Amino acid sequence: MQDDTTQAQTLPMTGTLDSRIGPLAFEGGYPTAESLTRLYDELDFQRAVQTYLWAIPLVSFAQWQEAHETVFDQQDGDLVLTTSFRDKLPILTANDTTPYVVGFLNLQRTGPLVIDYPKGQTAGGILDFWQRPITDLGLTGPDKGEGGKYLVLAPDQEAPLDVESYHIVQSPTNNLFHAFRVLTTDPQETEALNASYQAYAYAQRANPRQTRIILGTGKTWSSWPGSSLDYWRLLAKMLNEEPVHERDRMMVAMLKPLGIEKGKPFQPDARQQQILEQAAVVGEAMARSLSYAKRQPEAHIWPGTHWKNAVLLEANQETEHHTALDERTAWFYEAVTLSAGMTTTTPGLGQQYIGIQKDREGDWLQGGNCYTLRVPPHAPVKQFWSITLYDTETRCFIDTPYNIAGVDSRGDLIQNADGSVDLYFAPTAPTGKETNWAPTLPDRGWFAYFRFYAPTEPYFERIWTLPDIEKVK
């Protein structure tokens, strides 16, 4: 016989029903005034939490763009160059070994935009504001490293008639991210290629404005909204600047009772503001859970270890039957940008990212402890590997006075007799092991990315295994 307490409850005509959101009272089948208030508050709160998770890639780019425009005075077409540990400290899960040359622009302000891309050893790309790739530039783009002119159009813009010599690119969003990096190590060639990159309005092609490369040095900024209400302000701003795509119409409908509506200013009343602020707290906590405790079976790399795939979605963020919502939330909460090179499974190409948040015993990684990781010999990479440490709260480099973010196989590492490498993660370096050490901070949790550059067959076939990080007792 089934216990009465486990049976599903149905709405009474008159009486009170216990629920997970509190008692719900009815009179003649109608919810009481008190129950109506509780139900609408819960409805709007649930919708706010889900739209928070949905909007993470859009808001993340909006925050970065706003920082570039207000802190660096970046104008449409300009780029900001970050090279050092301190320069890249505000960027989510930045790569310590890669200089970034990044810009944002708005095609409604510029009209059709020309990118005059330089010939040479470069890799670049354009992403829409949902962080989906639109086109590569350079060696993997249509110009194949030979350079050329790209004409970038907003969703409602048409190409002029006299553009046969351009690579035409139609963007699904008005705001864009564009970036590139020079692959050569020659400083003079790097400087020349940086100076050759030009982005300007097609209408000004006869006398284009000079693109500036702005040094991202000595500035304080953040790539994540500074407050919970800032998150919603940026989302409202983006919805007013961008078209609503078919896949997002239901999510946009959920925002209307919260005071976020296309074509209207963001002016939430006291009730809406309270719900939005509470939902941002819960939404971020859920996003952090999706990132740091991935529950998809396919996240696991090697049985018996805590290493997991950091990227669980394709660059277009779609699957056969749905948009990769949880996977997208997890990645873009802790990182920015995604490309085909980061999702390819072709040996010898692109990169693979795996992450770890727990030690061998299953405990969260904490900055006050000392840990070690043995990287086995013959790492499956054609180029190199690196491990980078990040603060769990900021998802950026751990801010220590050492200005060290991780360890790179191209460095002068101490190797064991069999070719393996012992790495150390602790507040201070073990004596004589400084080159194999990355610093942590007491009272701060941390996680790590292990990056494989041009991974080879043993990685994809799971022949080569990376063990767990171990706490030194």
C-alpha positions as a Markdown table, in Angstrom:
| # | Residue | x | y | z |
|---|---|---|---|---|
| 1 | Met | 0.0 | 0.0 | 0.0 |
| 2 | Gln | 1.4 | 3.4 | -1.0 |
| 3 | Asp | 2.1 | 5.9 | 1.8 |
| 4 | Asp | -0.4 | 8.9 | 1.5 |
| 5 | Thr | 2.5 | 11.4 | 2.0 |
| 6 | Thr | 4.0 | 10.2 | -1.3 |
| 7 | Gln | 0.9 | 10.7 | -3.4 |
| 8 | Ala | 0.7 | 13.6 | -5.8 |
| 9 | Gln | -1.4 | 16.5 | -4.4 |
| 10 | Thr | -4.1 | 18.1 | -6.6 |
| 11 | Leu | -5.4 | 21.7 | -6.3 |
| 12 | Pro | -8.4 | 21.8 | -3.9 |
| 13 | Met | -11.6 | 23.7 | -4.6 |
| 14 | Thr | -11.3 | 25.2 | -1.1 |
| 15 | Gly | -8.5 | 24.7 | 1.3 |
| 16 | Thr | -4.7 | 24.9 | 1.5 |
| 17 | Leu | -2.1 | 22.9 | -0.4 |
| 18 | Asp | 1.5 | 22.5 | 0.8 |
| 19 | Ser | 4.1 | 23.1 | -1.9 |
| 20 | Arg | 7.8 | 23.7 | -2.2 |
| 21 | Ile | 7.1 | 27.5 | -2.4 |
| 22 | Gly | 4.9 | 27.5 | 0.7 |
| 23 | Pro | 1.2 | 27.0 | 1.4 |
| 24 | Leu | -1.2 | 27.8 | -1.5 |
| 25 | Ala | -4.8 | 28.6 | -0.4 |
| 26 | Phe | -7.9 | 28.4 | -2.7 |
| 27 | Glu | -11.5 | 29.5 | -2.3 |
| 28 | Gly | -14.0 | 28.0 | -4.7 |
| 29 | Gly | -11.1 | 27.0 | -7.0 |
| 30 | Tyr | -9.6 | 30.4 | -7.1 |
| 31 | Pro | -6.2 | 31.3 | -5.5 |
| 32 | Thr | -6.5 | 33.7 | -2.6 |
| 33 | Ala | -4.9 | 37.1 | -2.9 |
| 34 | Glu | -1.9 | 36.0 | -0.8 |
| 35 | Ser | -1.4 | 32.9 | -2.9 |
| 36 | Leu | -1.6 | 35.0 | -6.1 |
| 37 | Thr | 1.2 | 37.2 | -4.8 |
| 38 | Arg | 3.3 | 34.2 | -3.9 |
| 39 | Leu | 2.7 | 32.5 | -7.3 |
| 40 | Tyr | 3.4 | 35.5 | -9.4 |
| 41 | Asp | 6.6 | 36.3 | -7.4 |
| 42 | Glu | 7.7 | 32.7 | -7.9 |
| 43 | Leu | 6.8 | 32.7 | -11.6 |
| 44 | Asp | 8.8 | 35.8 | -12.2 |
| 45 | Phe | 11.7 | 34.6 | -10.1 |
| 46 | Gln | 11.9 | 31.3 | -12.0 |
| 47 | Arg | 11.8 | 33.1 | -15.3 |
| 48 | Ala | 14.5 | 35.5 | -14.2 |
| 49 | Val | 16.8 | 32.7 | -13.2 |
| 50 | Gln | 16.4 | 30.9 | -16.5 |
| 51 | Thr | 16.9 | 34.0 | -18.6 |
| 52 | Tyr | 20.0 | 34.8 | -16.5 |
| 53 | Leu | 21.5 | 31.4 | -17.6 |
| 54 | Trp | 20.3 | 31.9 | -21.2 |
| 55 | Ala | 21.9 | 35.4 | -21.5 |
| 56 | Ile | 25.3 | 34.7 | -20.1 |
| 57 | Pro | 27.2 | 34.7 | -23.5 |
| 58 | Leu | 25.5 | 37.9 | -24.6 |
| 59 | Val | 26.0 | 39.8 | -21.3 |
| 60 | Ser | 29.6 | 38.7 | -21.0 |
| 61 | Phe | 30.4 | 40.2 | -24.4 |
| 62 | Ala | 28.4 | 43.3 | -23.6 |
| 63 | Gln | 30.4 | 43.9 | -20.4 |
| 64 | Trp | 33.7 | 43.4 | -22.2 |
| 65 | Gln | 32.6 | 45.8 | -24.9 |
| 66 | Glu | 31.5 | 48.4 | -22.4 |
| 67 | Ala | 34.9 | 48.2 | -20.6 |
| 68 | His | 36.8 | 48.7 | -23.8 |
| 69 | Glu | 34.7 | 51.7 | -24.7 |
| 70 | Thr | 34.8 | 53.4 | -21.3 |
| 71 | Val | 38.2 | 52.4 | -19.9 |
| 72 | Phe | 40.3 | 52.3 | -23.1 |
| 73 | Asp | 38.3 | 54.8 | -25.2 |
| 74 | Gln | 38.0 | 52.2 | -27.9 |
| 75 | Gln | 36.0 | 53.3 | -30.9 |
| 76 | Asp | 34.4 | 51.2 | -33.6 |
| 77 | Gly | 37.2 | 49.5 | -35.5 |
| 78 | Asp | 39.9 | 49.9 | -32.8 |
| 79 | Leu | 41.6 | 47.0 | -31.1 |
| 80 | Val | 43.0 | 46.6 | -27.6 |
| 81 | Leu | 46.3 | 44.7 | -27.2 |
| 82 | Thr | 47.0 | 42.7 | -24.0 |
| 83 | Thr | 50.2 | 40.8 | -23.6 |
| 84 | Ser | 51.3 | 40.6 | -19.9 |
| 85 | Phe | 49.9 | 38.8 | -16.9 |
| 86 | Arg | 48.6 | 42.1 | -15.5 |
| 87 | Asp | 47.0 | 43.2 | -18.8 |
| 88 | Lys | 45.1 | 39.9 | -19.1 |
| 89 | Leu | 44.2 | 39.6 | -15.4 |
| 90 | Pro | 40.6 | 40.8 | -16.0 |
| 91 | Ile | 39.9 | 38.4 | -18.9 |
| 92 | Leu | 37.9 | 35.2 | -18.1 |
| 93 | Thr | 40.2 | 32.1 | -18.3 |
| 94 | Ala | 42.8 | 33.9 | -20.4 |
| 95 | Asn | 45.7 | 32.0 | -21.9 |
| 96 | Asp | 48.9 | 33.1 | -20.3 |
| 97 | Thr | 51.0 | 32.3 | -23.4 |
| 98 | Thr | 48.9 | 34.2 | -26.0 |
| 99 | Pro | 48.8 | 38.0 | -26.7 |
| 100 | Tyr | 45.3 | 39.2 | -27.4 |
| 101 | Val | 44.3 | 41.8 | -30.0 |
| 102 | Val | 40.6 | 42.3 | -29.5 |
| 103 | Gly | 38.0 | 44.8 | -30.6 |
| 104 | Phe | 34.2 | 45.4 | -30.5 |
| 105 | Leu | 32.0 | 47.4 | -32.8 |
| 106 | Asn | 28.4 | 48.1 | -33.7 |
| 107 | Leu | 27.4 | 47.9 | -37.4 |
| 108 | Gln | 24.4 | 50.1 | -36.8 |
| 109 | Arg | 26.8 | 52.9 | -36.0 |
| 110 | Thr | 29.3 | 52.2 | -38.8 |
| 111 | Gly | 27.1 | 50.9 | -41.5 |
| 112 | Pro | 28.6 | 48.2 | -43.7 |
| 113 | Leu | 32.2 | 47.7 | -42.4 |
| 114 | Val | 35.4 | 47.0 | -44.2 |
| 115 | Ile | 38.1 | 44.9 | -42.6 |
| 116 | Asp | 41.3 | 45.3 | -44.6 |
| 117 | Tyr | 43.1 | 42.1 | -43.4 |
| 118 | Pro | 46.9 | 41.9 | -43.8 |
| 119 | Lys | 48.8 | 39.1 | -45.6 |
| 120 | Gly | 50.9 | 36.9 | -43.4 |
| 121 | Gln | 51.1 | 34.3 | -40.7 |
| 122 | Thr | 48.0 | 35.3 | -38.7 |
| 123 | Ala | 44.8 | 33.8 | -37.2 |
| 124 | Gly | 41.7 | 35.9 | -36.7 |
| 125 | Gly | 38.0 | 35.8 | -36.6 |
| 126 | Ile | 34.7 | 37.5 | -36.2 |
| 127 | Leu | 32.0 | 36.4 | -33.6 |
| 128 | Asp | 28.5 | 37.5 | -33.2 |
| 129 | Phe | 27.4 | 38.7 | -29.7 |
| 130 | Trp | 26.1 | 35.3 | -28.7 |
| 131 | Gln | 29.7 | 34.3 | -29.1 |
| 132 | Arg | 29.1 | 32.2 | -32.2 |
| 133 | Pro | 31.7 | 32.3 | -35.0 |
| 134 | Ile | 30.8 | 34.2 | -38.2 |
| 135 | Thr | 34.0 | 33.8 | -40.1 |
| 136 | Asp | 37.7 | 33.1 | -39.6 |
| 137 | Leu | 40.3 | 35.5 | -40.9 |
| 138 | Gly | 43.8 | 34.8 | -42.0 |
| 139 | Leu | 45.2 | 31.3 | -42.5 |
| 140 | Thr | 42.0 | 29.6 | -41.7 |
| 141 | Gly | 39.7 | 32.2 | -43.3 |
| 142 | Pro | 38.6 | 32.7 | -46.9 |
| 143 | Asp | 41.8 | 34.7 | -47.6 |
| 144 | Lys | 44.0 | 31.7 | -46.7 |
| 145 | Gly | 46.7 | 33.9 | -45.3 |
| 146 | Glu | 46.9 | 36.1 | -48.5 |
| 147 | Gly | 45.1 | 39.0 | -46.9 |
| 148 | Gly | 42.2 | 40.9 | -48.5 |
| 149 | Lys | 39.1 | 43.0 | -47.8 |
| 150 | Tyr | 36.1 | 41.7 | -45.9 |
| 151 | Leu | 32.8 | 43.5 | -46.1 |
| 152 | Val | 30.8 | 42.9 | -42.9 |
| 153 | Leu | 27.0 | 43.5 | -42.9 |
| 154 | Ala | 24.5 | 43.8 | -40.2 |
| 155 | Pro | 21.3 | 41.6 | -40.4 |
| 156 | Asp | 19.3 | 44.4 | -42.2 |
| 157 | Gln | 22.2 | 45.7 | -44.4 |
| 158 | Glu | 22.6 | 44.9 | -48.0 |
| 159 | Ala | 25.9 | 44.8 | -49.9 |
| 160 | Pro | 26.6 | 47.6 | -52.3 |
| 161 | Leu | 26.9 | 46.7 | -55.9 |
| 162 | Asp | 30.6 | 47.5 | -56.4 |
| 163 | Val | 32.1 | 44.9 | -54.0 |
| 164 | Glu | 33.2 | 42.0 | -56.2 |
| 165 | Ser | 36.7 | 42.1 | -54.7 |
| 166 | Tyr | 35.4 | 41.7 | -51.1 |
| 167 | His | 34.7 | 38.7 | -49.0 |
| 168 | Ile | 31.1 | 39.3 | -48.0 |
| 169 | Val | 30.1 | 38.4 | -44.4 |
| 170 | Gln | 26.6 | 38.8 | -43.1 |
| 171 | Ser | 26.3 | 39.0 | -39.3 |
| 172 | Pro | 23.3 | 37.8 | -37.3 |
| 173 | Thr | 23.9 | 40.6 | -34.7 |
| 174 | Asn | 24.6 | 44.3 | -34.9 |
| 175 | Asn | 27.4 | 44.1 | -32.3 |
| 176 | Leu | 30.5 | 42.2 | -33.2 |
| 177 | Phe | 33.7 | 40.9 | -31.7 |
| 178 | His | 36.7 | 40.9 | -33.9 |
| 179 | Ala | 40.2 | 39.7 | -33.1 |
| 180 | Phe | 43.4 | 38.4 | -34.5 |
| 181 | Arg | 46.9 | 37.3 | -33.5 |
| 182 | Val | 50.2 | 37.1 | -35.3 |
| 183 | Leu | 51.7 | 33.7 | -35.4 |
| 184 | Thr | 55.3 | 34.7 | -36.1 |
| 185 | Thr | 57.8 | 35.4 | -33.3 |
| 186 | Asp | 59.6 | 38.1 | -35.2 |
| 187 | Pro | 58.9 | 41.4 | -33.3 |
| 188 | Gln | 59.3 | 43.6 | -36.4 |
| 189 | Glu | 57.0 | 41.5 | -38.5 |
| 190 | Thr | 54.5 | 41.3 | -35.6 |
| 191 | Glu | 54.4 | 45.1 | -35.3 |
| 192 | Ala | 54.0 | 45.5 | -39.1 |
| 193 | Leu | 51.1 | 43.1 | -39.2 |
| 194 | Asn | 49.4 | 44.7 | -36.3 |
| 195 | Ala | 49.7 | 48.1 | -37.9 |
| 196 | Ser | 48.3 | 46.7 | -41.2 |
| 197 | Tyr | 45.0 | 45.6 | -39.8 |
| 198 | Gln | 42.3 | 48.1 | -40.6 |
| 199 | Ala | 38.6 | 48.3 | -39.8 |
| 200 | Tyr | 36.5 | 51.2 | -41.1 |
| 201 | Ala | 33.1 | 52.1 | -42.5 |
| 202 | Tyr | 32.6 | 51.3 | -46.1 |
| 203 | Ala | 31.1 | 54.8 | -46.6 |
| 204 | Gln | 34.5 | 56.2 | -45.6 |
| 205 | Arg | 36.6 | 53.9 | -47.8 |
| 206 | Ala | 38.1 | 56.8 | -49.8 |
| 207 | Asn | 39.5 | 58.4 | -46.7 |
| 208 | Pro | 39.2 | 55.8 | -43.9 |
| 209 | Arg | 39.8 | 56.4 | -40.2 |
| 210 | Gln | 43.0 | 54.8 | -39.0 |
| 211 | Thr | 42.5 | 51.8 | -36.7 |
| 212 | Arg | 44.2 | 52.2 | -33.4 |
| 213 | Ile | 46.0 | 49.4 | -31.5 |
| 214 | Ile | 45.4 | 50.5 | -27.9 |
| 215 | Leu | 47.8 | 49.1 | -25.3 |
| 216 | Gly | 45.7 | 47.4 | -22.5 |
| 217 | Thr | 48.2 | 48.4 | -19.8 |
| 218 | Gly | 47.7 | 50.0 | -16.4 |
| 219 | Lys | 43.9 | 50.0 | -16.4 |
| 220 | Thr | 41.5 | 48.5 | -13.9 |
| 221 | Trp | 38.4 | 46.9 | -15.4 |
| 222 | Ser | 36.3 | 43.7 | -15.2 |
| 223 | Ser | 35.0 | 41.3 | -17.8 |
| 224 | Trp | 32.0 | 40.4 | -15.6 |
| 225 | Pro | 29.2 | 42.8 | -14.5 |
| 226 | Gly | 30.0 | 44.7 | -11.4 |
| 227 | Ser | 26.6 | 44.1 | -9.7 |
| 228 | Ser | 23.6 | 41.9 | -10.1 |
| 229 | Leu | 21.5 | 44.7 | -11.4 |
| 230 | Asp | 24.3 | 45.6 | -13.9 |
| 231 | Tyr | 23.8 | 42.2 | -15.4 |
| 232 | Trp | 20.1 | 43.0 | -16.3 |
| 233 | Arg | 20.9 | 46.5 | -17.4 |
| 234 | Leu | 23.4 | 45.1 | -20.0 |
| 235 | Leu | 20.9 | 42.5 | -21.1 |
| 236 | Ala | 18.2 | 45.1 | -21.6 |
| 237 | Lys | 20.7 | 47.2 | -23.5 |
| 238 | Met | 21.6 | 44.3 | -25.8 |
| 239 | Leu | 18.0 | 43.4 | -26.5 |
| 240 | Asn | 17.3 | 47.0 | -27.6 |
| 241 | Glu | 20.3 | 46.9 | -29.9 |
| 242 | Glu | 19.9 | 43.4 | -31.4 |
| 243 | Pro | 17.3 | 41.5 | -33.4 |
| 244 | Val | 15.4 | 38.8 | -31.6 |
| 245 | His | 16.1 | 35.4 | -33.3 |
| 246 | Glu | 13.5 | 32.8 | -33.6 |
| 247 | Arg | 15.1 | 30.5 | -31.1 |
| 248 | Asp | 15.0 | 33.2 | -28.4 |
| 249 | Arg | 11.5 | 34.5 | -28.7 |
| 250 | Met | 10.1 | 32.5 | -25.7 |
| 251 | Met | 13.0 | 33.6 | -23.5 |
| 252 | Val | 12.5 | 37.3 | -24.4 |
| 253 | Ala | 8.8 | 36.9 | -23.5 |
| 254 | Met | 9.8 | 35.8 | -20.0 |
| 255 | Leu | 11.6 | 39.1 | -19.5 |
| 256 | Lys | 8.6 | 41.3 | -20.1 |
| 257 | Pro | 7.0 | 41.0 | -16.7 |
| 258 | Leu | 10.5 | 41.7 | -15.2 |
| 259 | Gly | 10.7 | 45.2 | -16.8 |
| 260 | Ile | 12.9 | 44.2 | -19.7 |
| 261 | Glu | 11.2 | 44.7 | -23.0 |
| 262 | Lys | 12.5 | 45.5 | -26.4 |
| 263 | Gly | 12.0 | 49.1 | -27.4 |
| 264 | Lys | 11.6 | 50.3 | -23.8 |
| 265 | Pro | 14.1 | 51.7 | -21.2 |
| 266 | Phe | 15.2 | 49.5 | -18.3 |
| 267 | Gln | 13.3 | 50.9 | -15.4 |
| 268 | Pro | 12.3 | 48.1 | -13.1 |
| 269 | Asp | 10.0 | 48.9 | -10.2 |
| 270 | Ala | 10.9 | 48.0 | -6.6 |
| 271 | Arg | 9.3 | 44.5 | -6.8 |
| 272 | Gln | 11.0 | 43.7 | -10.2 |
| 273 | Gln | 14.3 | 45.0 | -9.0 |
| 274 | Gln | 14.2 | 42.8 | -5.9 |
| 275 | Ile | 13.3 | 39.7 | -8.0 |
| 276 | Leu | 16.1 | 40.5 | -10.5 |
| 277 | Glu | 18.7 | 40.9 | -7.8 |
| 278 | Gln | 17.7 | 37.7 | -6.1 |
| 279 | Ala | 17.6 | 35.8 | -9.4 |
| 280 | Ala | 21.1 | 37.0 | -10.3 |
| 281 | Val | 22.5 | 35.5 | -7.1 |
| 282 | Val | 20.7 | 32.1 | -7.7 |
| 283 | Gly | 21.4 | 32.2 | -11.4 |
| 284 | Glu | 25.1 | 32.7 | -10.9 |
| 285 | Ala | 25.2 | 30.0 | -8.3 |
| 286 | Met | 23.6 | 27.6 | -10.8 |
| 287 | Ala | 26.0 | 28.7 | -13.5 |
| 288 | Arg | 28.9 | 28.1 | -11.2 |
| 289 | Ser | 27.5 | 24.6 | -10.5 |
| 290 | Leu | 27.1 | 23.8 | -14.2 |
| 291 | Ser | 30.7 | 24.9 | -14.8 |
| 292 | Tyr | 32.5 | 23.4 | -11.8 |
| 293 | Ala | 30.4 | 20.2 | -11.3 |
| 294 | Lys | 29.4 | 19.1 | -14.8 |
| 295 | Arg | 26.9 | 16.3 | -14.6 |
| 296 | Gln | 26.9 | 15.2 | -18.3 |
| 297 | Pro | 28.3 | 11.7 | -18.7 |
| 298 | Glu | 30.3 | 12.8 | -21.7 |
| 299 | Ala | 32.1 | 15.4 | -19.6 |
| 300 | His | 34.3 | 12.7 | -18.1 |
| 301 | Ile | 37.7 | 12.2 | -19.8 |
| 302 | Trp | 39.3 | 9.2 | -18.1 |
| 303 | Pro | 37.5 | 6.8 | -15.7 |
| 304 | Gly | 38.6 | 7.3 | -12.1 |
| 305 | Thr | 39.9 | 10.8 | -12.5 |
| 306 | His | 38.3 | 14.2 | -11.9 |
| 307 | Trp | 39.4 | 15.7 | -15.2 |
| 308 | Lys | 36.5 | 16.8 | -17.4 |
| 309 | Asn | 36.0 | 18.3 | -20.8 |
| 310 | Ala | 35.8 | 22.1 | -20.5 |
| 311 | Val | 34.0 | 22.4 | -23.8 |
| 312 | Leu | 30.9 | 20.3 | -24.3 |
| 313 | Leu | 29.3 | 22.1 | -27.2 |
| 314 | Glu | 30.0 | 22.8 | -30.9 |
| 315 | Ala | 31.0 | 26.3 | -32.0 |
| 316 | Asn | 27.5 | 27.0 | -33.3 |
| 317 | Gln | 26.1 | 26.0 | -29.9 |
| 318 | Glu | 23.5 | 23.7 | -31.5 |
| 319 | Thr | 22.8 | 19.9 | -31.4 |
| 320 | Glu | 20.5 | 17.9 | -33.6 |
| 321 | His | 17.4 | 18.6 | -31.6 |
| 322 | His | 18.1 | 21.6 | -29.3 |
| 323 | Thr | 20.4 | 24.4 | -28.4 |
| 324 | Ala | 23.1 | 23.3 | -26.0 |
| 325 | Leu | 21.8 | 25.4 | -23.1 |
| 326 | Asp | 23.5 | 23.9 | -20.0 |
| 327 | Glu | 26.8 | 23.3 | -21.9 |
| 328 | Arg | 26.7 | 26.9 | -23.3 |
| 329 | Thr | 26.1 | 28.3 | -19.8 |
| 330 | Ala | 28.9 | 26.3 | -18.3 |
| 331 | Trp | 31.5 | 27.3 | -20.9 |
| 332 | Phe | 30.6 | 31.0 | -21.2 |
| 333 | Tyr | 30.3 | 31.5 | -17.4 |
| 334 | Glu | 34.0 | 30.6 | -17.1 |
| 335 | Ala | 35.4 | 31.6 | -20.5 |
| 336 | Val | 34.9 | 33.8 | -23.5 |
| 337 | Thr | 34.8 | 33.0 | -27.2 |
| 338 | Leu | 34.6 | 29.6 | -28.9 |
| 339 | Ser | 35.9 | 28.5 | -32.3 |
| 340 | Ala | 35.9 | 25.4 | -34.5 |
| 341 | Gly | 39.6 | 24.9 | -33.6 |
| 342 | Met | 38.6 | 24.5 | -29.9 |
| 343 | Thr | 36.0 | 21.8 | -30.8 |
| 344 | Thr | 37.7 | 19.8 | -33.6 |
| 345 | Thr | 38.4 | 16.2 | -33.1 |
| 346 | Thr | 40.9 | 15.9 | -36.0 |
| 347 | Pro | 44.3 | 14.8 | -34.6 |
| 348 | Gly | 47.1 | 17.4 | -35.0 |
| 349 | Leu | 44.8 | 20.4 | -35.4 |
| 350 | Gly | 43.3 | 23.0 | -33.0 |
| 351 | Gln | 43.3 | 22.7 | -29.2 |
| 352 | Gln | 41.6 | 20.7 | -26.5 |
| 353 | Tyr | 40.7 | 22.1 | -23.1 |
| 354 | Ile | 40.2 | 19.9 | -20.0 |
| 355 | Gly | 39.5 | 21.3 | -16.6 |
| 356 | Ile | 39.8 | 20.1 | -13.0 |
| 357 | Gln | 38.3 | 21.4 | -9.7 |
| 358 | Lys | 38.9 | 18.5 | -7.3 |
| 359 | Asp | 41.9 | 16.6 | -6.0 |
| 360 | Arg | 42.4 | 12.9 | -6.1 |
| 361 | Glu | 40.4 | 12.5 | -2.9 |
| 362 | Gly | 37.4 | 14.4 | -4.4 |
| 363 | Asp | 38.0 | 17.5 | -2.3 |
| 364 | Trp | 37.7 | 21.0 | -3.9 |
| 365 | Leu | 41.1 | 22.6 | -4.8 |
| 366 | Gln | 41.9 | 25.2 | -2.1 |
| 367 | Gly | 44.7 | 27.8 | -2.3 |
| 368 | Gly | 46.1 | 27.2 | 1.2 |
| 369 | Asn | 47.1 | 23.6 | 0.4 |
| 370 | Cys | 50.1 | 22.3 | -1.5 |
| 371 | Tyr | 49.4 | 20.0 | -4.5 |
| 372 | Thr | 51.3 | 18.1 | -7.1 |
| 373 | Leu | 50.6 | 16.8 | -10.6 |
| 374 | Arg | 52.7 | 14.3 | -12.5 |
| 375 | Val | 52.5 | 14.9 | -16.3 |
| 376 | Pro | 53.4 | 11.6 | -17.9 |
| 377 | Pro | 56.0 | 11.5 | -20.6 |
| 378 | His | 55.2 | 11.7 | -24.3 |
| 379 | Ala | 52.3 | 14.1 | -24.0 |
| 380 | Pro | 50.0 | 13.7 | -27.0 |
| 381 | Val | 50.7 | 17.1 | -28.7 |
| 382 | Lys | 52.4 | 18.2 | -31.9 |
| 383 | Gln | 53.0 | 21.7 | -30.4 |
| 384 | Phe | 53.0 | 22.0 | -26.6 |
| 385 | Trp | 50.9 | 21.7 | -23.5 |
| 386 | Ser | 50.1 | 24.2 | -20.7 |
| 387 | Ile | 48.3 | 24.3 | -17.4 |
| 388 | Thr | 46.8 | 27.5 | -16.1 |
| 389 | Leu | 45.3 | 28.2 | -12.7 |
| 390 | Tyr | 42.2 | 30.4 | -12.2 |
| 391 | Asp | 40.4 | 31.9 | -9.2 |
| 392 | Thr | 36.9 | 30.2 | -8.7 |
| 393 | Glu | 35.2 | 33.5 | -8.0 |
| 394 | Thr | 36.6 | 35.7 | -10.8 |
| 395 | Arg | 37.4 | 32.9 | -13.3 |
| 396 | Cys | 40.5 | 34.9 | -14.1 |
| 397 | Phe | 44.2 | 34.4 | -13.2 |
| 398 | Ile | 44.9 | 34.1 | -9.5 |
| 399 | Asp | 46.1 | 37.6 | -8.5 |
| 400 | Thr | 49.4 | 37.0 | -6.8 |
| 401 | Pro | 52.5 | 39.2 | -6.7 |
| 402 | Tyr | 54.4 | 36.6 | -8.7 |
| 403 | Asn | 52.5 | 37.4 | -11.9 |
| 404 | Ile | 52.6 | 33.7 | -12.8 |
| 405 | Ala | 49.4 | 32.0 | -14.1 |
| 406 | Gly | 50.7 | 28.5 | -14.8 |
| 407 | Val | 53.3 | 26.2 | -16.4 |
| 408 | Asp | 54.1 | 25.7 | -20.0 |
| 409 | Ser | 55.9 | 22.7 | -21.6 |
| 410 | Arg | 58.0 | 25.1 | -23.6 |
| 411 | Gly | 59.6 | 26.4 | -20.4 |
| 412 | Asp | 62.7 | 25.2 | -18.7 |
| 413 | Leu | 61.0 | 22.5 | -16.7 |
| 414 | Ile | 62.7 | 19.9 | -14.5 |
| 415 | Gln | 62.0 | 16.4 | -15.9 |
| 416 | Asn | 62.2 | 13.1 | -14.2 |
| 417 | Ala | 64.4 | 10.3 | -15.6 |
| 418 | Asp | 61.4 | 8.8 | -17.6 |
| 419 | Gly | 60.5 | 12.2 | -19.1 |
| 420 | Ser | 57.6 | 12.8 | -16.8 |
| 421 | Val | 57.2 | 16.2 | -15.2 |
| 422 | Asp | 56.2 | 16.9 | -11.6 |
| 423 | Leu | 54.2 | 20.2 | -11.2 |
| 424 | Tyr | 53.5 | 22.0 | -7.9 |
| 425 | Phe | 50.6 | 24.3 | -6.9 |
| 426 | Ala | 50.9 | 26.1 | -3.6 |
| 427 | Pro | 51.2 | 29.6 | -2.0 |
| 428 | Thr | 55.1 | 29.3 | -2.1 |
| 429 | Ala | 57.4 | 27.3 | -4.4 |
| 430 | Pro | 59.1 | 24.2 | -3.2 |
| 431 | Thr | 62.8 | 24.8 | -3.0 |
| 432 | Gly | 64.6 | 24.0 | -6.2 |
| 433 | Lys | 61.3 | 23.4 | -8.1 |
| 434 | Glu | 60.4 | 27.1 | -8.9 |
| 435 | Thr | 60.2 | 26.4 | -12.7 |
| 436 | Asn | 57.7 | 23.7 | -12.2 |
| 437 | Trp | 55.5 | 25.7 | -9.8 |
| 438 | Ala | 52.4 | 27.9 | -10.1 |
| 439 | Pro | 51.2 | 30.0 | -7.1 |
| 440 | Thr | 47.9 | 29.9 | -5.3 |
| 441 | Leu | 46.4 | 32.1 | -2.6 |
| 442 | Pro | 45.2 | 30.9 | 0.9 |
| 443 | Asp | 41.5 | 31.1 | 1.4 |
| 444 | Arg | 40.8 | 31.2 | -2.3 |
| 445 | Gly | 39.5 | 28.2 | -4.3 |
| 446 | Trp | 41.0 | 27.6 | -7.7 |
| 447 | Phe | 40.6 | 25.4 | -10.8 |
| 448 | Ala | 42.8 | 24.6 | -13.7 |
| 449 | Tyr | 42.7 | 24.2 | -17.5 |
| 450 | Phe | 45.1 | 21.8 | -19.1 |
| 451 | Arg | 45.4 | 22.8 | -22.8 |
| 452 | Phe | 46.6 | 20.5 | -25.6 |
| 453 | Tyr | 47.9 | 22.3 | -28.6 |
| 454 | Ala | 47.5 | 20.3 | -31.8 |
| 455 | Pro | 46.6 | 17.1 | -29.8 |
| 456 | Thr | 47.5 | 13.8 | -31.4 |
| 457 | Glu | 45.8 | 10.4 | -31.6 |
| 458 | Pro | 46.7 | 9.1 | -28.1 |
| 459 | Tyr | 44.6 | 11.9 | -26.6 |
| 460 | Phe | 41.5 | 11.2 | -28.6 |
| 461 | Glu | 41.9 | 7.4 | -28.2 |
| 462 | Arg | 42.4 | 7.9 | -24.5 |
| 463 | Ile | 45.6 | 5.9 | -24.6 |
| 464 | Trp | 47.5 | 8.7 | -22.7 |
| 465 | Thr | 46.1 | 9.5 | -19.3 |
| 466 | Leu | 46.6 | 12.5 | -17.1 |
| 467 | Pro | 46.4 | 11.5 | -13.4 |
| 468 | Asp | 44.5 | 13.6 | -10.8 |
| 469 | Ile | 46.1 | 16.5 | -8.9 |
| 470 | Glu | 47.2 | 15.2 | -5.4 |
| 471 | Lys | 47.3 | 17.0 | -2.1 |
| 472 | Val | 50.7 | 16.9 | -0.4 |
| 473 | Lys | 50.1 | 15.6 | 3.1 |
